[in-house]
Amino acid sequence: MKQIFILVMLALTMNAMAQHHHVEQHEKGEHETNHGKHKVAFYSGFTHIPSAFYEHETHEESTGKWVPTIGIDYYYSLNHKWDVGIIADVELDEYYIHTDNHDDLERNNVVVLSAVGKYKPTKRIGLIAGPGMEWEFKKHDTETFFVLKTGIEYEVAIEKGWELTPVFTYDFKEEYSAYAFGISIGKRF
């Protein structure tokens, strides 16, 4: 909960700074510069898996697990309302999932790769959705799952094409679902 509070406060602070910067630009008669159609961003956050538990627990004891997550995103702007992109996230933990057929499935350093579309109803807010796959970093057999990634983000322009973006995503997976809170820092070029 502490991490969520910190992320929200950081986002609000950055938003206030961006608005102040925008007002200063408007007062000086300056206009925002288009920094290109490409954006690369590095993501850090936490993913909550409600059905996850550790080996020493049982499914009945578990209330889910918060897993540290890192990632990289790439977007290409089609126009001012639509982007297409690829989101790659890695959940950095080992846990078990209780599946629908009553098996306990081990998941270890899960990778989720999704091809997404982003619709921007406003200049700063982006709504994300798209299909993807989940697999693990393992040397032996691993199970892969289909994923439907959805989410919302709020882009805060810093300067010279740099952006700070609080992000919330929800992944609908074949055997279980997860949601994530995080922040990304990206550069448009």
Secondary structure, 3 states (H helix, E strand, C coil): CHHHHHHHHHHHHHHHHHHHHHHHHHHHCCCCCCCCCEEEEEEEEEEEECCEECCCCCCCCCCCEEEEEEEEEEEEECCCCEEEEEEEEEEEEEEEEECCCCCEEEEEEEEEEEEEEEECCCCCEEEEEEEEEEEECCCCCCCCEEEEEEEEEECEECCCCEEEEEEEEEEEECCCEEEEEEEEEEEEC
